[in-house]
Amino acid sequence: MILANYIVSFILIALGLLVLCTQKNLIKVVLGLGIMDYGVNLLIVSAGFNEGGTAPIYTLSELLSGVPSTFFVAPVPQALTLTSIVIGACVDAMALAIVIMIKKRYGTIDADEVRRLRG
């Protein structure tokens, strides 16, 4: 099961990178960036997964004895992924706003037509 998560995450990252490198339409480039972000988030969550683990909430008896009676899932990758989702949504919104401004200024969203410096 966890191997499938790793495979899908690498496929998403590769697909996003392929879209970033091959597409000239700026909206498709922003979508490729989002796909790559989803792949990285899946990879981070999969790295923190422990089979049979529970939420990292200690009971009073575990705190007094100092020994946890259950196996916990790592909470740090989940927190990093939550932060990454928020940052990714902000980056996508900002990138789409920039695409709108490029469309207003140049009348196109084709990356080759927008470039001022050719060389």
Contacts in CASP RR format, 6 or more apart in sequence:
PFRMAT RR
TARGET T0000
AUTHOR 0000-0000-0000
METHOD contacts of the structure
MODEL  1
MILANYIVSFILIALGLLVLCTQKNLIKVVLGLGIMDYGVNLLIVSAGFN
EGGTAPIYTLSELLSGVPSTFFVAPVPQALTLTSIVIGACVDAMALAIVI
MIKKRYGTIDADEVRRLRG
2 46 0 8 1.000
2 49 0 8 1.000
2 51 0 8 1.000
5 42 0 8 1.000
5 43 0 8 1.000
5 45 0 8 1.000
5 46 0 8 1.000
5 49 0 8 1.000
6 43 0 8 1.000
6 46 0 8 1.000
8 39 0 8 1.000
8 42 0 8 1.000
9 39 0 8 1.000
9 40 0 8 1.000
9 42 0 8 1.000
9 43 0 8 1.000
9 46 0 8 1.000
10 43 0 8 1.000
12 35 0 8 1.000
12 36 0 8 1.000
12 38 0 8 1.000
12 39 0 8 1.000
12 42 0 8 1.000
13 36 0 8 1.000
13 39 0 8 1.000
13 40 0 8 1.000
13 43 0 8 1.000
15 32 0 8 1.000
15 35 0 8 1.000
15 36 0 8 1.000
16 32 0 8 1.000
16 33 0 8 1.000
16 34 0 8 1.000
16 35 0 8 1.000
16 36 0 8 1.000
17 36 0 8 1.000
19 28 0 8 1.000
19 29 0 8 1.000
19 31 0 8 1.000
19 32 0 8 1.000
19 35 0 8 1.000
20 29 0 8 1.000
20 32 0 8 1.000
20 33 0 8 1.000
20 36 0 8 1.000
23 29 0 8 1.000
23 32 0 8 1.000
24 110 0 8 1.000
24 111 0 8 1.000
24 112 0 8 1.000
25 109 0 8 1.000
25 110 0 8 1.000
25 111 0 8 1.000
26 99 0 8 1.000
26 102 0 8 1.000
26 109 0 8 1.000
26 110 0 8 1.000
26 111 0 8 1.000
26 114 0 8 1.000
27 96 0 8 1.000
27 99 0 8 1.000
27 109 0 8 1.000
29 111 0 8 1.000
30 92 0 8 1.000
30 95 0 8 1.000
30 96 0 8 1.000
30 99 0 8 1.000
33 91 0 8 1.000
33 92 0 8 1.000
33 95 0 8 1.000
34 88 0 8 1.000
34 92 0 8 1.000
37 84 0 8 1.000
37 88 0 8 1.000
37 91 0 8 1.000
37 92 0 8 1.000
40 84 0 8 1.000
41 81 0 8 1.000
41 84 0 8 1.000
41 85 0 8 1.000
44 77 0 8 1.000
44 80 0 8 1.000
44 81 0 8 1.000
44 84 0 8 1.000
45 77 0 8 1.000
45 78 0 8 1.000
45 81 0 8 1.000
47 77 0 8 1.000
48 73 0 8 1.000
48 74 0 8 1.000
48 76 0 8 1.000
48 77 0 8 1.000
48 78 0 8 1.000
49 73 0 8 1.000
50 71 0 8 1.000
50 72 0 8 1.000
50 73 0 8 1.000
50 74 0 8 1.000
52 71 0 8 1.000
53 70 0 8 1.000
53 71 0 8 1.000
53 72 0 8 1.000
53 73 0 8 1.000
54 70 0 8 1.000
54 71 0 8 1.000
54 72 0 8 1.000
54 73 0 8 1.000
55 72 0 8 1.000
55 73 0 8 1.000
56 72 0 8 1.000
56 73 0 8 1.000
56 74 0 8 1.000
56 75 0 8 1.000
58 68 0 8 1.000
59 69 0 8 1.000
61 69 0 8 1.000
62 68 0 8 1.000
62 69 0 8 1.000
99 109 0 8 1.000
102 109 0 8 1.000
102 114 0 8 1.000
103 109 0 8 1.000
106 113 0 8 1.000
106 114 0 8 1.000
108 114 0 8 1.000
END
